Amino acid sequence: MKTTHQLKSLLFITLLALVSCMNNDVYNPDSKPDNEPDNGNITDLTIPSDFLWSTTAEVAVHVSIGNNTVHTYTISIYPQGADEGSLPVAIGTASSNHPYNKEITLPASDTIVTVTQTLHYTDGSQMTLECNVPIVNKKVTLHLGESDNTIMSTRTPSITTRSDNDLKDWDKAKELTADITKINKDEKYKVSAGNMVNLNDNINIMEGGLIYIAGILNISEKNAFQNHKNAKFIILSKEQSGGEAAGSIQCLGDFTVKDEFEIENYATMTVSGTLTIKNGGEIDNYGCLHAKRIELDGNGKDDSPLEIKERGYVFTETMWMQKATLEIEKNSLLEIEETLEFKNDCEIEGDDDGKWAVVKLTNATVINSRNNKIPNIENRVFVVCDHNNGKKPENIHLEDNARWGNTKAAANAGVKTTGSDCAPAYNPEEGGTPEEPDKDKEYTLGQYTYAFEDLWPNFGDYDMNDIVLVTEARLKVTGNYVTQATLKCKLAAIGASKRIAAAVQLDELIAGDINSIQYDTSNNFTENMFKTNANGTEQGQTLAVIPLFDHAHAFAGYTGTPIVGTYKNAEFNPKAFTVTIHFKENSVEESKLTLDKLNFFITCNATQGKRMEIHQINGKATDLFDTSTIGGVVASPNTPFRAKGNFCWIMRIPGEFSFPLEGNNLRQSFENFELWITNPDYDWYNHPFPDKVK
């Protein structure tokens, strides 16, 4: 916490230098340069007595399974924003008689969790389902399985009949012929049932012009006709036209719907090449639409270029979307044989009334996310994809009951559509013989940064960078017992000029629970400060204390105790290391190793034996804590790590913390930091001033 001072006299500079030789981490509220705004000092804040200085929350998760299955499933829970390949933060099993219940620790700002359901089969395949579930009042509730879904409404074999004002002039419309080159404003033509007409390549359809198609309308590869606003094609079902067969459009090459041209399809439309919908063009598909490729260019407009209405069907080999929303209603099916590519702000939106719309993908999904706009799939859309065993690609967001799974998952969930004259029904079969879930599992307690102030028992300057330790604890479990804990750590900064040691106390374990401790680095201990038992735990402790390092600077490769890693352009290579703790068989229950029971702490200028320690505000000191060191601004001897005014010396922050640079406190470094005091769910650490943090 080195600071820069503007002083009025050379004598005062000399006196300050003498004091700094003894302690150059002294809190100084005047440390900021004159040209920077005064955002206030941390200790100016009024902190409620019950404020916990916690960025996490306890969330109760409940996942139940439908009554129509005898399977036992593996349930995995992932935090908001988890990367592909990340470990879950919790894992367990659920069946129809035994729901999954677990209380987990998450960043308080998280609003959703990702839940996956898997079931392994004897042939090596698996059922994989994924969905995002909102956190409501610190609870997550989800029901999975067959009874989770409302069976699609039964439909007649033919396309639905719709009463529409546009159909009232059907009988009065003129017959379209191949030689017509212009349809005047609001003029209406038709291709009657049983007729086939080749659309004139040079036809000009004026505003409000309309063609009813009850027969077959052929559009050549040239496709050069012009349209004006509100021009429209309506492809009629046989019920609408009274004919023996439904109407159809046959496009022999590429076809473009643009400039507010609209197609309502109640029957069949086939495009041999690429169907492009852009510039306000729109297709409402109640029937069946086939194209080799579909391109939806919404260009940021509010309307959806393509709406697949209830019981509609669309098939394409590839689909490309840019700044577009695709609306797909209940009991409809979109089948994409090869790739679905998103570019920029895209969304697939279903209904929210309990019935599925289905998107069936045969192969990989291509993601092209730009401008930080992640493709969104929301409401009752079930995306069926067998590629990569049904795992959802990275950077697609599922919301409001949208789900992603493979064919087995769709069958397991009872997802189906009923089909029609021109559309196949989607009614997948699960198949395979399920296996019981594996008793072995691996999960993470999450990645968190522990940011320390070293001036206990006095106030520091609250730049929280004296020691910055990034941690992730991963647990291996067999049955209900933890067999191994792996602490993946990174010493990210040393903003202090003291010799600082660090360790973690396992608050519900004793030293005898530990079999051995392994380090992947060799220079963790250069001062012989931690006297250890044969299993690697610290001697003289009732609880298990795991030493991490006893001289941060030496461990990071520095001679002496310089301040390193906390200046903007100063080079510093964070020191990554891993500590693996092996537990004795059947000695450590899962409930005894949670995030809140990992008690990371530091000690300054300590030697073997009694010492000062710095823990979280409600942290439990070790047996070697020297109570005689309590003083300064400590609120009470019974709460040695709570300062007067309810301030702390350690903060645990989700992810990798962008800590303040030297000379900047938390209020100066993070936008609206003080809002956190009244709103503990506020993620202040994600809103730094870039020039104030590392």
N, C-alpha and C positions, 0 to 999 in steps of 0.2 A: 504494500500500500504506500509506495513512495509518493510524495506529494511535492508540488511546486509552490513556493510561497513568495508573495511580494512583501517585502519588509521595508520599514522606513529608516532603519539605521544599521550601520555596519556592526555595532555592538550586539544588536538583537540577532543578526545573522550568525555571529560567533557563538552566542549562547545557544541558539537553536542547533547549530552544528554539534555542540557538545552533547546536547540532549539526544540528538539523532544517533550519536555513536552508541548510546545505550539502547535506544529503541526507535528505529526509523519507520515504524508502522503506526504512528500515532494518528488518531482521528483528527482531522482538521477541516472544519466546515468552510474555510476560506480557500480551499485548494483549487477550485476551478479557475481557469483564466478569466480575465475581466471581460473579454468579448463574448462570453457564453452566457445565456440566460440563467438566472438562478431558479432552478426547479425545486428548491427546498432540500433540506436534509431528511434522511429517512427518519431520524429520531424526532422530527417535528410532527410526524403523523400521530394521530390518535388511534391506537390499536385496541379494539375491544378485548376484554379479559378472556373471552372464550375463543379468540382467533387462534387457529392452530398452525399458521404458517405452512399449510399443506397445499400442494398442487394436485393431490390425488383424492379419489373418492371410492368408497366401497359400494359396489354394484351387485345386486342380487340377480342371478341368472336362473331362469326356469324354462326348461325345454321339455315338452311332453310329446308323446308319440301316439298316433292313432290306434284305435282298438282293433283294427282289422289286420294287424300284422303280428307275427310271433318273433320277428327279428329283434336282435339287440344291436343297436347302432353305436358308432363312435361319434361323439359330439365334441367339436373343437371350437374354441372361442378366440377371436382375434381382435385386437384393439383397432380403433379408427385409424385409417391410413397405413395399415401394415403392408409392408412390401411383399411382393411375390417371393416365396421361399422362406418367409419369416416363420418362426415357431409360434404356435398359439400361446396365449397367456393362461389358458386352462384347457384341460382335456378330460373327458370322462365318457360314460356310457348312458344310454337311455333305452328303455323298452316301453311297451304299452302299460306295464304294471309298475315300472320304476322310472319316473321322470328324472331328468338331470337337474340337480340343484347345486349351485355353487355361488359363493360370495367371492368376488374378485376385486382386485385393486386396479383402477384405471386412472389416467389423467382426468381431473375433474371437468375439463373442458370437452371431453369426448361426448358426442351426442348419439353415436351408434356403436354397435359391435357387429362384427361379421361372424356368422355362425355357419359351420360346415357340418354336414351329416355324411358319414361314409359307412359302407358295409362291404367287406371283402368276401370274395367267392372262392370256391375250391379250384376253379380254373385259372385263378390269378387275376381275374378282372375285379372291378369294384364299382360300387354305386357311389357317386359323388354329387352332392348338392350344396349350393352356397347361397346365402342371402344375408342382407343387412337388416338389422333390427334396431329400432330406436330405443334409446335409454329414456325412460319416463319415470320421474320421481325416484331415480337411482335403482330402477328395476328394469329387467329385460324379460319379456314373456313371449314365448314362441311355441306354436303347435305344429308338428310335422307328421307326415304319414298320410295314409289314404283318406281318413276322415277329415283331413285338413282342407280338402278341396270339394267344392260343389260340382257335381257332375254337370257337364254342359247340357243346356236345354235341347230337347229332341227337336229335330227340324224335319220338314218334309224333304223329299229327295230333290226338289227343284229350288232354284233361286227364289228368294223372297220377293213378294209383290209389294211395291211401295206406292202409296197414293201421293202424288206430287203434282203441284200446279203446272210443272213443265210438261206433264203428260196430257193435259187437257186438250191440247191442239194437235195431238197425234193424228187424228182422223182428218183434220183439215190441211195437214202439211202436203206440199207438192212432192211429186216423185222426183228423186234425184237421178240424173243421168250423167254419163261420162263427159258430155260436151258442155256442161254448165261450168262457167268460169268465174261467176260471181254470185254470192248470196248477199242480198241487200240487208240493210239494218233491220233487225227484228224479224227477218224473213225465215220461214221454217220449211225444211225439206225432210224427206224420209226415204229410207230404203226398205220397202215392204218385205214382209216375210216371203221367202221363196225366191227373192230377187238377189242378183249379184251385180254390184256396181264398182267400176274402177274410178276412184276419185281423181278428178282432173288435177294434174301436177301443178297447174298455175291458178287454181281456184283462189279467189279472194273472199274471205268470209268477214263481213262487216260486223260492227258492234251489235251484239244481241242475236246474231245469226245462229241457227240451230239445225242440226241434222239428227233425226231419229234413225236408229239402225235396228231393224227387225230381221233383215236378211244378212247379207255379207257385204261389207265394204272393204275393198282392197285398196291399200295405199302403197304406191310403188317405192322402189329404193330411192328415187329422186327426191320425193317428199319436199317439194318446194312451195307448197301452198302457204298463203298468208292469212293471218287471222287478226282481228281487232278485239278489244276488251269485251268480256262477257260472251264471247262466242263459245259454243258448246256442242259436244257430241253426247248423245244418250244412247247406250247400247241396251236394248230392251230384252227382258226375259220373255219366254213364250207366254207367260200369264199376262204380262203387260201388253203384248201386241195381239194376243189371241191367235198366234200362229202355231204351226206344228213343231217348230224348233225355235230356240233362242237366237238372237242376233249375234253378230261377231264382227270384229275388226281384225283384218289380217294385214300387218305391216311387213313388207317384204325386205326391208332394210332397217336403218336407224330411224328413230322417230322422236321428235322433240315437242314437248308441250310447254309453251312459254307465253309470256305477255298476257297473263290472266285468262288464258284459254283453259277450259275445263272439260273433263270427260267424266261422265257418270256411267259406270259399267255394272249392269245387272246380269250380264251374260258372260261373254268371253272376248278377251282382247289378247292378241298374240303379236309380239314384236320379234322379228328374226335377228335383229341386231341390238343396238343400244337404245334403251328408252331413257330419255333425259327429260327431267321436269325442273324448270327453272323460271326465274323472273316472274313469279306470281302464278305460274301455271299450276294446275291441280288435277289429280285424279282421285275420285271417290270410288273405291272398288268394293261393290257388293257381291260381285261374281268371281270370275277367275281371270287372272292376269298372268301371262307368261312372257318373259323376255330373256334374251341371252345375258344382258347386263342392264342394270338399272342405276341411273345416276340422279341423286336428289340434291339439288343446289338451292338451298333455302335463301341464301344471300341475306340472312338475318331477318327475313320477313316473319310475321307472327303466324301466318297460316301454314299448315302442313302441306308440303308438295304431294304427299301420298297418304291417303287415309284408307286403311283396310277395315271395312265396316264389319259388323257382326256377321259371322258365317262366311266372310270373304276369304279368298285364297290367292296368294301371289307366289310364283315360282320364278327364280332367276339363278343363273350360274354365279354371278357376282353382283354385289351391291356396293355403291360408293355414296357416301353422304358428306356434305359440307354445309355447316351452319343450318342444319335442317332438323325438323322434328317429324318423325314417322309415327302416326297414330294407328294403333292396331287394337281393335275392339275385341271383346270377349268372343270365344268360340271361333276365332279366325286363325289362319295358319299362314305364316310366311316361311317359305322354304328356300334357303340359300345353299346351293350345292358346293360352292368353292369358298370364296372369301367375302367377308364383310369389312369394309374399310371406312373408318371414321376420320374426318379431317375437320379440325376446329370444332366449334360449339354444336354438338349433335345430341339428339335425344330420341329414344324409342319409348313411347308412352302407351300404356294399356288402360283398361278400365279399373275401377276400384270397388266393384260390387261383388267380388268373391268368385268370379269365373275367369278361367285362364284364357289369355291369348298366347299362342305358341309361335316361337321363332326357332326353326330347326336349322342348325348349321351342320354341314357335313364335314368340312375341314376347318383349317385354322382361321382365326379372326385376326385381321390386320388392324393395328391401332396406329393412328397418326394424330396424336393429341398436340395441339399447339395453343399458344396464348394461355396456358394453364387451364384450359377448358377440357375437363375430362368427360368423355361420353357417358351419358346417363341413361339408365333403363329403369323405368319406374312403373308403379302400380302392378296389376296382376298380369305380368308378362313372365312366361317361363321360357328361358332360352335353353334349348336342348343342343348340346355339342359333345360329340364323342371324341373329338380331337384331344390329345394329351390327357386321356382318361377322364375327360369332363371337367378339368380344372379351368376356372375362369381366368382369362388373360389379365395381365396387370393393366391398371389404369382404365378400368370400366367400373363405373359406380352403380350399384344396385340400390334401389330406394323403394320404400312403401310396398313391401311384399314381392317385389320382382325377385326371381330366382334363376340360378344358373346351375345346370346339372347335365349329366349324360342320360342316355336313353333309359338305363335302369332306374335312375332317379325319377325320371318323368313317369315311368310305369309305377314305381313305388308310391308316388304321390297321387296317382290316379288322374294324371293329366291326359285329356283326350279332346279331340274335336269330332264332329259327327259327319263331316263330308257332305257332298252334294252331287248333282249330275256331272259337274265338270271338275270337282275337287275331290282328292282322296281324303278319307278320314285319317286322323292321327290317333292311333290307339296302341301305344307301345306295350311290349311284353317285357317283364323283368328278366326271366330266365336265370339259370344258374343255381347252384347250391350254396347258401350263405355259410360263412364261417363265424365262429364266436370271435369277438374283438380280442386283440392281443392284450395281454396284461402289462406289457412294457409300453411306456409312453415317455415322451420328452416334451417339455414346454418351457417357456421363459416367464420370468416375473416382470419382464419389461426392461427397457433401457432408460436409465435415469442418470442425471448428473448431480453429484453432491458438491455443492459450492460452499466453501468454508471461509469464515473470518477467523483470524488467529489471535485476536487481542483479548480473548476471554481472560479474566472476568470483567474487562472494560469494553465499552463500545468501540467498534471498529468504524471504518468509513463506509461500510456497506457497498463496496464494489464486488464483494463475494468472489474474489479471485485469488485469495492467498493459497488455497489448494483447490483446483478444479479437477474432480475425479469422475470420469464417465464410466458407468458400470452397467453390466447386464448379467443377471443371474439365470442360468439354465439348469433345470432339474431333470434328472433321469429317475423314473419311478417304476417299480415292479409291484403290481398289486396296489396296496395303499402305502407303501414304504419308499422313501427316497433312498436311492442307492448312491447317487453322485450329484454334487452341485458344482457347476463350473462358473466361476466369476470371470467374465471377460471385461477387462478394465483398461482405461487409458488415462494416464496422468496428462491433462491437457494444458495446465498452467501452474506456475509457482510464483504467485505475486507477493511473496514474503521473503524477508531476509533472515528467517530463523531456520534452524534445523527441525524439520517437521517429519514425524512418523505417522503412519496410518495403519489401521486394523479394522476388522469387523467382528463384532460380538454377535453370536447367534443366540438370541434372547431366550429361546426355549430349549436349548440343547446344552448338555454338559460335555466336558472334554472327553469323557468315556464313550460318547456316541460316535466319535471320529476314529476312523481306522488309519487314515494317512492323508497328507496334504502334499500336493505337487505344484511346483512353480515352473513356468516355461522360461523364466529369466534367471540369471545366476547372481546378479548384483543387487538383489532386493535388500540385503542386510549387510551393511558395512560398519555399523557402530556397535554390534552385539548388544543392542538395547533390549530385544525380546528374548527372554530366557524361555526355552520351549521344552515341552514334554517329548517323549519318543514319537508320538503321533503327529507332532508339528504344532500343536496348540500351545498357547502361552501358559507357563507355569503360574501357580498361585491364584488361579481363577476358578470360581465355582462353575461359571458358564463357559462355553467354548468360545475362545477368542482366537481369531485367525489373523496373524500378522500379515500385512501387505508389503510394507517397506519401512525402514527406520531412518532414512535420510533422503528426502525427496530429491534434493539437488544432485547428490551423488548417484542416485538411482537413474536420474535423467541424463547423467553424463557430464555434470558441471562440477568444477572445483570451487569450494567455498559456498556461499549462500547468496548468489546474485538473484535479483528479481528477473524472471524469465517468462516469456509467453504472454505477457499482458500489455505489451506495447504494440502499436498498430503494425509497423513494418519490421519489427525485430524478428529475426529468424528463430524459430523454436520448433523442434521435432517432438510432438507428443510421444510419450513413452507408453506403448501398448504392452500389456502383459496379461497372462491368464493364470488363475489359481484354481486348481481342481481339488475338491474335497471329497474323499471317499468315506462313506459312512459304514458302520458295522451293520451286518445283515439284520433286517427287521427291527431296527432300533429307532428310526426317525420317521414318524408319521408325516404325511403331506401337510397336515394342518399346522405342524410346528415350523415349517419353513415357508413363510409368506414374505412379501415385500416389507411389511412393517416390522417383521422380526429379524431383518437384516440391519444391524445397528452399526453403521459405518461411523468411525470417529477418528480424530487426529489428536496428537499430543506434541507439544512444542518444547524443544531443548531438553528432552527427557533422557533419563538414564534408567538402568534396571531398577525395579522396585517401585515405590510410590511415585505418583506423577500427577500433573494436571491433565485433564482430558476435556475435549470439546465434542459434545454430542448434539443431536437434534433437540428441539425445545422441550420435548417430553421424554427424551432418551434416558436409558438406564445406564448409569456409570458402571465400570467394571470394578472388581474387588480391589484393584490397584489404584483406584482414584484417590488422590490425596485431598481429603475434605478441608484441610487447613488452607488450601489455596483459594477457597471460596471467599469472595469479597467484592470489591469494586461495585459494579452496577447489578450484580446478581440480585434477583427479586427476593429470593428466600433460600436458606440452606436446604430446604426440602425440595426446591426446584432449581438446582444449580445451573441449569442451562436455559433458564428463562430470565431475561433481563428486566429491569424496571421498565414499566411502560409496555410490558409484554413483547419485547423484542427477542430475537434469536441470534445464534451464531452460525447455524448451518441451514441450508435450504436444499431440498430434494426436488429436482426440476425434470419434467419429462424430456426424453431425447437428449441430444447434444446441445448443451446450453451455450448460447452466444453471450458470454460473460462480459461485463463492462471492462473497458480499458482503464489503465491507471488514471486516477484523478476523476473518475466518473462514478457516482453512486447509482443505485438502481433507478431512482426517480429520474435522474438525468439521462439514463440510458434506454429506458423503455417507456413507450407512449402510454400514458394513463395508468402507470403502475399502481397508483393509489386506489384505482377502482377495484382492484383485487380485494382490498380490505373489506369492502361492502358486498362484493360479488365473488365468492371463493371459486366460482367456476370460470372466471375470466382468465384466458390464456395470455397474460401479459408478456410472457417470455417469448411469444411468437411475434411481438410487435416492437422490435428494437429500433432505435435511431442508428442507422448503419455506421455513422462516423463515431459512434460512442462505444461500440462493442467490437470484440475480436472476431 
